Amino acid sequence: MKLNYRIVIFAFAIIFGIVFSVPSLFQLQEGKKITLGLDLQGGLHMLLGVKTEEATKSRIKSIAASIKNFSSRKDILIDELKFTDTAISFLLLDGDDAKAVDEFVQNLEGVVVAKEGEKISLSLTPEEIIRTEKQAIDQAIETIRNRLDQFGLSEPVVARQGDEKILVQLAGIKTQEEEQRARELISRAAKLELMAVDEERNARVYTMSQADAATYGDVILEDVKNPSIKYLVREIPILQGDMLTDASMGFDQNNRPLINFTLNAEGGEIFGDFTGRSVGKRLAVVLDGKVYSAPNINERIGGGSGQISGSYTVEEAKDLAIALRSGALLAPIYLMEKRSVGPSLGADSIQASLIALVGGFSLVVLFMLVYYKMSGVIANIALIVNIFLIIAVMSLFGATLTLPGMAGIVLTIGMAVDANVIITERIRELLKEGKSMHKAIEEGYSNAMRAILDANITTLIAAIVLYVYGTGAIKGFAITISIGILASMLTAILGTHGIYQMLEEKIKKSHNNQFWFGIKG
C-alpha cells in the first residue's frame, strides 16, 4: 500500500466532512449548523398586499419638496406651492427666474409641465405612474428582505406572488411575541421627515381642523408619546428619509435608547441651510406621521446628523434603526393572509424524509456490496463521505434545509453511486479484455470521465438555473443537488481513484477479481 496525492485530499475531505457535520447531526450548542426551513421547523406564512396608489402620492410629495428646496437654495421667490394626489402647482413671483425654474422642472423625470401665466403645474405621466407603482412593489420586496436579514432570521423567503402581492415565509417564529415583532418590522413604513413647525399659527392648532390647516399649506400631527399634544407643521417636508445614509441605536445622557441618523451630502447641505435661516424656530422630527420631537433650533447645524428620541425599549430602538437603515417603504403594505405552520408538520416531514434517506441509502449500499464486492465497499465509503460533505458544507454556510432539500439529498445518493457504477463497469470490462490491473484502473477512470462529467455538469447547470430563478423550496432543492454533485465528483472521481491506486499492488497480488470486482478470472 502506498500513499498518493488523491488519497491525501480524500482524507482531508473525510476530516472536513465529519468535523463540520457533527454540530448539525448531534445538534450541539457550539459550531455552525444547518437551519431548518419553514416546512421542517414551523414558522409564519404571510401574503401581503401593497397599496401602490400611495406610492404615486409619495412621488408627488417628493417632487414638491425638491421644488421647495431648489427655490430656497437659489433664492427664487415662489408662492402657493400646493400638491394633490396627482399634481403640483405653484406661482413664480419673479419672471427673471423663469429660465432657471424651467431648466429644473424639465429635468424632472416622468413629469408633464404646463404653464398658465405665472402659474406652473406639474403632473406625472401615465408611464411614470405605472413605473412608480411597479417600483413600489420591487422596493417593498427588497426592503422587507433587508429588514428580515438584519433582524437575524436565517434565509427568510420574500418573493413576488402575482402582480401586486408579496409572499413572506419566516422559519423559526414560534411565539406570539416573535410573530408580532416580525410583523411590525415588516409593515413599518419607516418614513422619516424633517418638517418645519408653523410658528405663526401653531398656537391655534387645537382649534383648527385638517381642512383649516390645509388652507395654509400645513398639516396637523400628533405627538408620538401623547396624542393629545398636537403640532402644526408645513406639509411639504424639509428633508425626507431617502437622504438618510445610516441609522443606529444609541443612548442619551440618561441612558435611554434613541436613534442616531446621518444624512447624505445633499441632505446635510439642505439641513444646514434650513437650520441656519431658522434660528429660534422649531424643527419637527416626524416618523410615520407622528412627531417624535420638535426641538428649538439654536444655531446652524452642520454635519448632516441628528437624533430621534422617544419612549423606546432597546429592542424597539434596534428594530426602528433596522427599518430606517433598510429604507422607507414607498407604499404601505397590508396583511392579506396569515398562517402559522406548526412544528409537528416539520417533525412528520423529517421522519418521512429520514426513512426515505436511510431506506434508499441502505438499498444502494446493499446492492453495491452484493454485486461489486470489495469495489462496492469502496464506492460505499465514497457515498458516506459524500453525505458528510453535503451536511458539512450546508452547515458551514448556514444554509437552510427544506423538505425538497432533503429530497435532493436522497436523489444525490443515486447520482453519487451512479458515477462509481460507471467507473467500476469500465474497469471490469477492461479486466475481461485481459488488461493489466494498472491499465484497467487508469483507463477505466479515463474512459468513464467524459460520461460522468457530461451528466454532472448538465445537472449542475440545471440546478444553478433553478436557484437563480426559483424561490423558497426550489432554491433548497437546487442547493443540495449542487453541493451533492460537486461532492460526488470529489469522492467518486478523485477519492475512489486514490483508494484503488493505494491498493493496486495488493489487488494485483491477490489474483482474485471475483473478490475485488465481482467478476471471474
Secondary structure, 3 states (H helix, E strand, C coil): CCCCHHHHHHHHHHHHHHHHHHHHHCCCCCCCCCEECHHHHCEEEEEEEECHHHHHHHHHHHHHHHHHHHHHHCCCCEEEEEECCCEEEEEECCHHHHHHHHHHHHCCCCEEEEEECCEEEEEECHHHHHHHHHHHHHHHHHHHHHHHHHHCCCCCEEEEECCCEEEEEEECCCCHHHHHHHHHHHHCCCCEEEEEECCCCHHHHHHCCHHHHHHCCEEEEEECCCCCCEEEEECCCCEEHHHEEEEEEEECCCCCEEEEEEECHHHHHHHHHHHHHCCCCEEEEEECCEEEECCECCCCCCCCEEEEECCCCHHHHHHHHHHHHHCCCCCCEEEEEEEEECHHHHHHHHHHHHHHHHHHHHHHHHHHHHHHHHHHHHHHHHHHHHHHHHHHHHHHCCCEECHHHHHHHHHHHHHHHHHHHHHHHHHHHHHHCCCCHHHHHHHHHHHHHHHHHHHHHHHHHHHHHHHHHCCCHHHHHHHHHHHHHHHHHHHHHHHHHHHHHHHHHHHHHHCCHHHHHCCCC
